[in-house]
Amino acid sequence: MTIYFVAGEVSADNHGAALMRALRKCDRGVHFIGRGGPQMQEVANESAQASARESRKFKNWIGEAAVLGLWEVLRKYGYFREQFDEALQEIGKDKPDAVVLIDYPGFNLRLARALRRQAPQQKIIYYISPQVWAWNRGRIKKMSHFIDLVLCIFPFEVDLYKQAGSRAIFVGHPMMERLQSSVIDTKRDRGMIGIFPGSRAREVRKIFPVMLETARELQKRDSNLRFEVAAASEQLAREMEEILHGLQRSPDGRAIEIKTGQTAEIMQRAWTGIVASGSATLEAAFFRLPFVLIYKVAWLTYLAARLVVNVKYLGMPNLLAEKEVVPEFIQHRATPNAISEALQPLIENASARDRMISEFNAIVPRLGDVGASERAARAIIEEIRSAS
């Protein structure tokens, strides 16, 4: 059995590697090809009795593929066109039993549509369904023509896909496994604020300076506050250090510490947090960390998004709750004064903290139990076998 994967971002590489391990438990002989990140490539190469030629059939392209914003996509259009054509050729040549697309809708939805034209019988499965319900619900119906099965990580998505004629299954959120295993025995530090600027360099460059100025505003009110910053990589940690030392209006350098690979730990020790929009907002909710959300991108990207995004809230905790549980500071509203004002009650007011934590208690169970990767793996195997 051969499965071709396409994943284009760091989080998808994490989830893809977990799915591949779960697939191997279902079928020890399964062979993985395609493109993803270093973790997926490592799992793929474990399977092979593979020669060096076979090992190269799983490509690590995350460094180039993980882009943020309209301008960066346009700037690299030639690269993406080349990768798109290459993926089509690889699938046509290798004829995998299934193509599994993980998130990354800008590339993957187009690839699925082209694959359906190229090979009408090719089995195409989408894992971590694209959030078309946020920016173009009309595309859900179109997806039913070129996606055989959608594996959803949020329960409300299943009804939307089924109403549009697509086959969809709720498997749960794969991050639950990682987060459950990251729980530690610790107490919250009333004097420490967590800062979570995201995992992409462009995102960090936009958001981190605002977060640092917010920290400075908070220090004006309480000089004893300390800040720990979660860096997704050593490279990002170095960039953050440069930003910190380059800002004239940064907080007291002695009170801020940048740490790599400690996001879960910081979320469990911090008293409150400042979190960039993205999957980290669900992680913070899981760890019951009261926080505020920031979203800030290039203006061209923001204006383009305004034209197509059709949801009332940006943060997933708010979307799941269908109300603003977490204060959102988007683009021009993301100012240090406004953010620090919203954080103050979460630092000082027990009732405000308890209200937000109570909302998190209601939201987190909607992400499903641990075992999303295993459920997704079983669904993929069953889908492949049903076609044979």
JOTARA-V560138 format. One record per backbone hydrogen bond with DSSP energy under -0.5 kcal/mol. NH is the residue of the N-H (numbers start at 1). CO is the residue of the C=O. E is the energy in kcal/mol with one decimal. If there is no record, write none. Layout:
((NH | CO | E) (NH | CO | E))
This chain:
((3 | 31 | -2.6) (4 | 98 | -2.6) (5 | 3 | -0.5) (5 | 33 | -2.6) (6 | 100 | -1.8) (7 | 35 | -2.0) (8 | 102 | -0.6) (13 | 9 | -1.9) (14 | 10 | -1.9) (15 | 11 | -2.4) (16 | 12 | -3.0) (17 | 13 | -2.3) (18 | 14 | -1.8) (19 | 15 | -2.2) (20 | 16 | -2.5) (21 | 17 | -2.1) (22 | 18 | -2.0) (23 | 19 | -2.4) (24 | 20 | -2.0) (25 | 21 | -1.4) (26 | 22 | -1.4) (27 | 23 | -2.2) (30 | 27 | -1.7) (31 | 1 | -3.2) (33 | 3 | -2.2) (34 | 57 | -2.3) (35 | 5 | -2.5) (36 | 59 | -2.6) (41 | 37 | -2.4) (42 | 38 | -2.1) (43 | 39 | -2.0) (44 | 40 | -2.7) (45 | 41 | -2.3) (46 | 42 | -1.1) (47 | 43 | -0.8) (47 | 44 | -0.8) (48 | 44 | -0.7) (55 | 51 | -2.5) (56 | 52 | -1.4) (57 | 54 | -1.9) (58 | 55 | -1.4) (59 | 34 | -2.9) (59 | 57 | -0.6) (61 | 36 | -2.1) (61 | 59 | -0.9) (62 | 36 | -1.0) (64 | 61 | -1.2) (65 | 61 | -2.6) (66 | 62 | -2.4) (67 | 65 | -1.8) (73 | 69 | -1.7) (74 | 70 | -2.5) (75 | 71 | -2.5) (76 | 72 | -1.4) (77 | 74 | -1.5) (80 | 76 | -2.2) (81 | 77 | -2.6) (82 | 78 | -2.0) (83 | 79 | -2.3) (84 | 80 | -2.5) (85 | 81 | -2.2) (86 | 82 | -2.2) (87 | 83 | -2.6) (88 | 84 | -2.1) (89 | 85 | -2.2) (90 | 86 | -2.6) (91 | 87 | -2.5) (92 | 88 | -2.3) (93 | 89 | -2.2) (94 | 90 | -3.0) (95 | 91 | -2.2) (97 | 2 | -2.3) (98 | 2 | -1.1) (99 | 123 | -2.5) (100 | 4 | -3.0) (100 | 98 | -0.5) (101 | 99 | -0.6) (101 | 125 | -2.7) (102 | 6 | -2.7) (103 | 101 | -0.6) (103 | 127 | -2.0) (107 | 104 | -0.8) (108 | 104 | -2.7) (109 | 105 | -2.0) (110 | 105 | -0.6) (111 | 107 | -2.1) (112 | 108 | -2.6) (113 | 109 | -2.1) (114 | 110 | -2.4) (115 | 111 | -2.6) (116 | 112 | -2.1) (117 | 113 | -1.4) (118 | 114 | -2.3) (119 | 115 | -3.5) (122 | 119 | -2.3) (125 | 99 | -3.0) (126 | 149 | -2.8) (127 | 101 | -3.2) (127 | 125 | -0.6) (128 | 151 | -1.6) (129 | 151 | -0.9) (132 | 130 | -2.1) (134 | 131 | -1.8) (135 | 131 | -0.8) (136 | 132 | -3.1) (139 | 136 | -1.8) (140 | 137 | -1.4) (141 | 137 | -0.6) (142 | 138 | -1.0) (143 | 139 | -2.3) (144 | 140 | -0.9) (144 | 141 | -0.7) (145 | 142 | -1.7) (146 | 143 | -1.5) (147 | 143 | -1.8) (148 | 124 | -2.3) (149 | 124 | -1.2) (150 | 167 | -2.3) (151 | 126 | -3.5) (152 | 150 | -0.7) (152 | 169 | -3.2) (155 | 366 | -0.7) (157 | 154 | -1.2) (158 | 154 | -0.6) (158 | 155 | -0.9) (159 | 155 | -0.6) (160 | 156 | -1.2) (161 | 157 | -2.4) (162 | 158 | -2.7) (163 | 159 | -2.6) (164 | 160 | -1.0) (165 | 162 | -1.7) (166 | 161 | -2.8) (168 | 166 | -0.5) (169 | 150 | -2.4) (171 | 152 | -2.7) (171 | 169 | -0.6) (172 | 152 | -1.0) (173 | 367 | -2.9) (174 | 172 | -0.5) (176 | 173 | -1.6) (177 | 174 | -0.9) (178 | 174 | -0.8) (179 | 175 | -2.8) (180 | 176 | -2.6) (181 | 177 | -1.7) (182 | 178 | -0.6) (182 | 179 | -1.0) (183 | 180 | -0.9) (186 | 184 | -1.1) (189 | 269 | -3.4) (190 | 188 | -0.7) (192 | 189 | -2.2) (193 | 226 | -2.7) (194 | 272 | -2.6) (195 | 228 | -2.5) (196 | 274 | -2.8) (204 | 200 | -2.5) (205 | 201 | -2.4) (206 | 202 | -1.4) (207 | 203 | -2.6) (208 | 204 | -2.6) (211 | 207 | -2.1) (212 | 208 | -2.5) (213 | 209 | -2.2) (214 | 210 | -2.0) (215 | 211 | -2.1) (216 | 212 | -1.9) (217 | 213 | -2.1) (218 | 214 | -2.3) (219 | 215 | -2.1) (220 | 216 | -1.2) (221 | 217 | -0.8) (221 | 218 | -0.7) (222 | 218 | -1.8) (225 | 222 | -1.6) (226 | 191 | -3.0) (227 | 255 | -3.2) (228 | 193 | -2.1) (229 | 257 | -3.0) (230 | 195 | -2.6) (231 | 229 | -0.7) (231 | 259 | -3.4) (237 | 233 | -2.1) (238 | 234 | -2.1) (239 | 235 | -2.0) (240 | 236 | -2.6) (241 | 237 | -2.2) (242 | 238 | -2.0) (243 | 239 | -2.3) (244 | 240 | -3.0) (245 | 241 | -2.4) (246 | 242 | -1.5) (247 | 243 | -1.1) (247 | 244 | -0.5) (250 | 247 | -0.7) (255 | 252 | -2.4) (256 | 253 | -1.0) (257 | 227 | -2.4) (259 | 229 | -3.2) (259 | 257 | -0.5) (261 | 231 | -2.1) (266 | 262 | -2.7) (267 | 263 | -2.5) (268 | 264 | -1.1) (269 | 265 | -1.3) (270 | 266 | -2.7) (271 | 189 | -0.5) (271 | 192 | -3.0) (272 | 192 | -0.7) (273 | 290 | -1.7) (274 | 194 | -2.2) (275 | 292 | -2.7) (276 | 196 | -2.7) (277 | 294 | -2.7) (281 | 278 | -1.7) (282 | 278 | -0.5) (282 | 279 | -0.8) (283 | 279 | -1.7) (284 | 280 | -2.5) (285 | 281 | -1.8) (286 | 282 | -2.5) (287 | 283 | -2.1) (288 | 285 | -1.3) (289 | 284 | -2.7) (290 | 288 | -0.7) (292 | 273 | -1.7) (293 | 327 | -2.8) (294 | 275 | -2.3) (295 | 329 | -2.2) (302 | 298 | -2.5) (303 | 299 | -2.9) (304 | 300 | -2.1) (305 | 301 | -2.4) (306 | 302 | -2.2) (307 | 303 | -1.1) (308 | 304 | -0.8) (308 | 305 | -0.9) (309 | 305 | -3.3) (310 | 134 | -5.2) (319 | 315 | -2.2) (320 | 316 | -2.8) (321 | 317 | -1.8) (322 | 318 | -1.6) (323 | 318 | -1.4) (325 | 323 | -1.5) (329 | 293 | -2.2) (330 | 328 | -0.6) (331 | 295 | -3.5) (333 | 330 | -2.3) (334 | 331 | -1.7) (335 | 333 | -2.1) (339 | 335 | -2.5) (340 | 336 | -2.5) (341 | 337 | -2.0) (342 | 338 | -1.8) (343 | 339 | -1.9) (344 | 340 | -1.6) (345 | 341 | -0.6) (346 | 342 | -0.6) (346 | 343 | -0.5) (347 | 343 | -1.3) (347 | 344 | -0.7) (348 | 344 | -2.4) (349 | 345 | -2.8) (350 | 348 | -0.7) (353 | 349 | -2.0) (354 | 350 | -2.7) (355 | 351 | -2.3) (356 | 352 | -1.7) (357 | 353 | -2.5) (358 | 354 | -2.4) (359 | 355 | -1.7) (360 | 356 | -2.1) (361 | 357 | -2.1) (362 | 358 | -1.0) (362 | 359 | -0.5) (363 | 359 | -1.8) (364 | 360 | -2.6) (365 | 361 | -0.5) (366 | 363 | -1.7) (367 | 364 | -2.2) (368 | 365 | -1.5) (375 | 371 | -2.4) (376 | 372 | -2.8) (377 | 373 | -2.5) (378 | 374 | -2.4) (379 | 375 | -2.0) (380 | 376 | -2.1) (381 | 377 | -2.5) (382 | 378 | -2.5) (383 | 379 | -2.1) (384 | 380 | -2.4) (385 | 381 | -2.6) (386 | 382 | -2.1) (387 | 383 | -0.7) (387 | 384 | -0.9) (388 | 385 | -0.9))
